[in-house]
């Protein structure tokens, strides 16, 4: 389905951003919490 493809593409880009920023947040969290 076309809407499923668009949603999948959008969520894929969002997931890439979340992974990119979660890596940064994990790196900062190591210094803040440990």
Secondary structure, DSSP 8 states (H G I E B T S, - for coil): -HHHHHHHHHHHHHHHHHHHHHHHHHHHHHHHH-
